[in-house]
Amino acid sequence: MDGVCHGEFGYWSGDIEKEDWNFKELANLVNGVTRAYKAGHLRSTELFVFTDNAVAEGVYYNGGSNRNKKLNE
């Protein structure tokens, strides 16, 4: 897949729409990476993950050191 850039967008379902922005930003990061992995897009690639949400970034990189149990899951 030389030279291919993959991106996606979508809408939140009603149950997720009620969550706060930190949860939605983190879920977006985790779900996107998970889908890319399952689709085989991460073989022989370099992965860049971008967010403008400091809480989501901290939870993503620190792996569960946040006090919010829902974010840690």
ZITA-V653120 format. One record per residue. N is the residue number from 0. SS is DSSP state (H for helix, E for strand, - for the rest). PHI is phi in radians with two decimals (NA if undefined). Layout:
n: [N/N]
ss: [SS/SS]
phi: [PHI/PHI]
This chain:
n: [0/1/2/3/4/5/6/7/8/9/10/11/12/13/14/15/16/17/18/19/20/21/22/23/24/25/26/27/28/29/30/31/32/33/34/35/36/37/38/39/40/41/42/43/44/45/46/47/48/49/50/51/52/53/54/55/56/57/58/59/60/61/62/63/64/65/66/67/68/69/70/71/72]
ss: [-/-/-/-/-/-/-/-/-/-/-/-/-/H/H/H/H/-/-/-/H/H/H/H/H/H/H/H/H/H/H/H/H/H/H/H/H/H/-/-/-/-/-/-/-/-/-/-/-/-/-/-/-/H/H/H/H/H/H/H/H/H/-/-/-/-/-/-/H/H/H/H/-]
phi: [NA/-1.00/1.33/-1.70/-2.00/-1.92/-2.53/-2.69/-2.62/-3.09/-2.11/-1.41/-1.24/-0.99/-1.22/-1.38/-0.98/-1.35/-1.29/-1.34/-1.12/-1.07/-1.10/-1.13/-1.11/-1.18/-1.05/-1.07/-1.12/-1.12/-1.13/-1.10/-1.16/-1.08/-1.12/-1.10/-1.10/-1.12/-1.43/1.43/-1.37/-1.78/-1.34/0.93/-2.32/-1.96/-1.75/-1.99/-2.07/-2.06/-2.71/-1.86/-1.90/-1.12/-1.16/-1.06/-1.09/-1.09/-1.16/-1.04/-1.46/-1.64/1.04/1.71/-1.55/-1.40/-1.32/-1.44/-1.07/-1.12/-1.17/-1.15/-1.19]
